[in-house]
Amino acid sequence: MSLPSVHEALIYLMIVTSASDRDMDHLELGSIGEVVRTWPVFEDFDASRLLDVAQDCQVLLTAGSGLEHVLELAHQVIPSRLLDTAYAAVFEVAAADLEMRMEEARVLQRVREHLGIDPLSVAAIEMATKARLRTLT
C-alpha cells in the first residue's frame, strides 16, 4: 500500500482515536465529519471519500502492525506545520462525547509522542477544545 495523503493520515488519526475504546459513537463520528467538512485543512478534500478512507484505515488497523503502523504513516506524511492541527483534530474527536476513557487517553498520548507535540501546545489545544465544548448544563 502506498503512503496516504495528508488528508487521509489526518482522518486515520481521528478514526483510531474514536475506535480506541471499541465504541465509535455517533457524537465522535459526527465530529469527524464536522472536522472534514468545516476545517480549512480539509478544504480541498472530497468529503464523499470519507467512508472509503475510514475503510482503508480499518484495513491498516487489522494488519499485523495495527495502531503503530497508522501512527508511523501519519508521522511520515503530515508536514511539521500541521502537527498541532492534527492533534487538535484528534482531540476534537476524543472530546466530542464529553468523556475521556482510559483507552482514548492512551491513544492521545501515543499520537502526541509520534507527532512530537510539545506539552504547552497540548495544554493549549486541550483547554481551548474543552472551553468551546462546554454547555450551560
C-alpha positions as CSV (number, residue, x, y, z in Angstrom):
1,M,0.0,0.0,0.0
2,S,1.3,3.5,-0.9
3,L,1.6,6.3,1.6
4,P,-1.7,8.0,2.5
5,S,-2.3,11.7,1.6
6,V,-2.1,14.2,4.4
7,H,-5.9,14.3,4.4
8,E,-6.1,10.5,4.7
9,A,-3.5,10.5,7.5
10,L,-5.4,13.1,9.5
11,I,-8.6,11.1,9.1
12,Y,-6.8,7.9,10.1
13,L,-5.7,9.6,13.4
14,M,-9.3,10.7,14.1
15,I,-10.6,7.2,13.4
16,V,-8.0,5.4,15.6
17,T,-8.8,7.8,18.4
18,S,-12.6,7.3,18.1
19,A,-12.2,3.5,17.8
20,S,-9.7,3.3,20.7
21,D,-12.5,2.4,23.2
22,R,-14.2,0.0,20.8
23,D,-17.2,2.3,20.7
24,M,-17.3,4.7,17.8
25,D,-20.4,6.6,18.9
26,H,-22.5,8.9,16.8
27,L,-21.0,12.0,18.5
28,E,-17.5,11.0,17.6
29,L,-18.4,10.0,14.1
30,G,-20.3,13.3,13.7
31,S,-17.3,15.1,15.0
32,I,-15.0,13.5,12.4
33,G,-17.5,14.5,9.6
34,E,-17.7,18.0,11.0
35,V,-13.9,18.5,11.1
36,V,-13.7,17.2,7.5
37,R,-16.5,19.4,6.3
38,T,-15.5,22.6,8.1
39,W,-11.8,22.8,8.9
40,P,-9.7,24.8,6.4
41,V,-7.1,22.0,6.3
42,F,-9.7,19.8,4.5
43,E,-10.9,22.5,2.1
44,D,-9.6,20.6,-1.0
45,F,-10.7,17.1,0.3
46,D,-13.7,15.4,-1.3
47,A,-15.8,14.6,1.8
48,S,-17.6,11.9,-0.2
49,R,-14.4,9.9,0.2
50,L,-14.6,9.8,4.0
51,L,-16.1,6.3,4.2
52,D,-13.5,4.9,1.8
53,V,-10.7,6.4,3.8
54,A,-12.2,5.1,7.0
55,Q,-12.4,1.6,5.5
56,D,-8.7,1.9,4.4
57,C,-7.9,2.8,8.0
58,Q,-9.7,-0.3,9.2
59,V,-7.7,-2.5,6.9
60,L,-4.4,-1.0,8.2
61,L,-5.5,-1.5,11.8
62,T,-6.3,-5.1,11.3
63,A,-3.0,-5.8,9.7
64,G,-0.2,-7.1,11.9
65,S,1.3,-3.8,13.0
66,G,-2.1,-2.0,13.6
67,L,-2.0,1.2,15.5
68,E,1.7,1.6,15.5
69,H,1.7,1.4,11.7
70,V,-1.0,4.0,11.3
71,L,0.8,6.4,13.7
72,E,4.1,5.9,11.7
73,L,2.3,6.6,8.4
74,A,0.8,9.8,9.8
75,H,4.1,11.0,11.1
76,Q,5.7,10.4,7.7
77,V,3.2,12.4,5.7
78,I,1.9,15.1,7.9
79,P,4.1,18.2,7.5
80,S,5.5,19.7,10.6
81,R,3.5,22.9,10.3
82,L,0.3,20.8,10.6
83,L,1.3,18.6,13.5
84,D,-0.6,20.8,16.0
85,T,-3.6,20.8,13.7
86,A,-3.5,17.0,13.6
87,Y,-3.5,16.9,17.4
88,A,-6.3,19.4,17.5
89,A,-8.5,17.3,15.2
90,V,-7.7,14.2,17.2
91,F,-8.6,15.8,20.5
92,E,-11.8,17.3,18.9
93,V,-13.0,13.8,18.2
94,A,-11.9,12.4,21.6
95,A,-13.7,15.3,23.4
96,A,-16.9,15.1,21.3
97,D,-18.8,12.9,23.7
98,L,-17.5,14.9,26.8
99,E,-16.0,11.7,28.2
100,M,-12.4,10.7,28.2
101,R,-12.0,7.0,28.6
102,M,-8.6,5.5,29.6
103,E,-8.2,3.9,26.1
104,E,-8.7,7.3,24.4
105,A,-6.2,8.9,26.8
106,R,-3.7,6.3,25.9
107,V,-4.2,6.8,22.2
108,L,-3.9,10.5,22.6
109,Q,-0.6,10.0,24.4
110,R,0.7,7.8,21.6
111,V,-0.4,10.4,19.0
112,R,1.4,13.2,20.9
113,E,4.5,11.1,21.2
114,H,4.5,10.1,17.5
115,L,3.8,13.6,16.3
116,G,6.2,15.2,18.8
117,I,3.6,17.7,20.1
118,D,5.1,19.8,22.9
119,P,3.4,19.9,26.3
120,L,2.4,23.6,26.1
121,S,0.8,23.1,22.7
122,V,-1.1,20.1,24.1
123,A,-2.4,22.0,27.0
124,A,-3.5,24.9,24.9
125,I,-5.3,22.7,22.3
126,E,-7.0,20.7,25.0
127,M,-8.1,23.7,27.1
128,A,-9.4,25.5,24.0
129,T,-11.4,22.5,22.9
130,K,-12.8,21.8,26.3
131,A,-13.8,25.5,26.7
132,R,-15.5,25.5,23.3
133,L,-17.5,22.3,24.0
134,R,-18.8,23.4,27.5
135,T,-22.5,23.7,27.9
136,L,-24.6,25.5,30.5
137,T,-25.9,22.3,32.0
